[in-house]
Structures are given as structure tokens and as C-alpha cells.
Amino acid sequence: MRFLDHPILDFNSKDKKLVSFTFEGKTFNGYEGEPIAAALHDNGIKKLRISPKLKRNRGLFCAIGKCSSCLMKVDGIPNIRTCTEPLKQGMKVEYQNIKGDLPEVMS
């Protein structure tokens, strides 16, 4: 699932530290500092939330922190943008079952 080759970007994972985190109670691995959503995607998890109104699955959309498609609960804190939040050892990531409020984005 992970991109290993790109014509412009360098994905050198040899220099990255492999860490473990939990998602919905299951343990997964990812690289420290990569976006949580990237680590989830690499582990085959593409559904990040369910739309509140129509109950449709939502996945990674903008990947720059401007939309609400990736809002999840991280370490007990809701409304975390998993597309920009860096992964750390031992993080607890969960779906949030509430309508998320999009925090202000720094310009």
C-alpha cells in the first residue's frame, strides 16, 4: 500500500523509525512522523470516518488539513486531522462517532 517510487519525491524509509500504534483496539505499525492517515492507509484502512448526514464512508480527501474527511479521535481528543497529524509511538486512534467541528486552520 505504501508508495515506494515517485518521479519527484524521495520516500527513503530507511532513515525512519518504525513505531506501533493502535486503531480501534488493534495494533499496527507505521513510521514516526508520517501522517496518521498515511500509516492507516499503508495498513489497509481507507475509511477514516462516516459522514454525519448521509452515513457514507469518508477517506483521505485533501490531505492538507483543509477539509473534515479525516477527523478522528487521537489519544482521546476528537477532531484531529489525521492527514497532517504526525504519528508517534503508542498513539491510540479511533473513529469518532460524533459530528466533528473543524478547528481553525493556521494560514
Residue pairs with C-beta under 8 A, 6 or more apart in sequence:
1 41
1 42
1 43
1 44
2 11
2 13
2 42
3 11
4 11
5 11
13 31
16 31
16 32
16 33
16 34
17 31
17 32
18 29
18 30
18 31
18 32
19 29
19 30
19 31
19 32
19 87
19 88
19 89
19 90
20 27
20 28
20 29
20 89
20 90
21 27
21 28
21 29
21 30
21 36
21 39
21 87
21 88
21 89
21 90
21 91
21 92
21 93
22 28
22 90
22 91
22 92
22 93
23 40
23 43
23 45
23 93
23 94
24 93
24 94
24 95
28 39
28 40
28 43
28 45
29 39
29 43
30 36
30 38
30 39
30 40
30 42
30 43
30 87
31 39
31 87
32 86
32 87
32 88
32 89
33 86
33 87
34 86
34 87
35 63
35 82
35 83
35 84
35 85
35 86
35 87
36 72
36 74
36 80
36 82
36 83
36 85
36 86
36 87
36 91
36 93
37 48
37 60
37 63
37 70
37 82
37 83
38 87
39 87
40 46
40 48
40 82
40 93
41 60
46 59
46 60
47 57
47 58
47 59
48 58
48 59
48 60
48 69
48 70
48 71
48 72
48 82
48 95
49 57
49 58
49 69
49 70
49 71
49 72
49 95
49 96
49 100
50 56
50 57
50 58
50 95
51 57
51 58
52 99
58 69
58 70
59 69
59 70
60 69
60 70
60 83
61 67
61 69
61 70
62 69
62 83
63 70
63 83
64 83
64 84
65 81
65 83
65 84
65 105
66 105
67 102
68 100
68 102
70 81
70 82
70 83
71 78
71 79
71 80
71 81
71 82
71 96
71 100
71 102
72 78
72 80
72 82
72 93
72 94
72 95
72 96
73 80
73 93
73 94
73 95
73 96
74 80
74 82
74 85
74 91
74 92
74 93
74 94
75 91
75 92
76 92
78 96
78 98
78 100
79 96
79 100
79 101
79 102
79 103
81 103
82 93
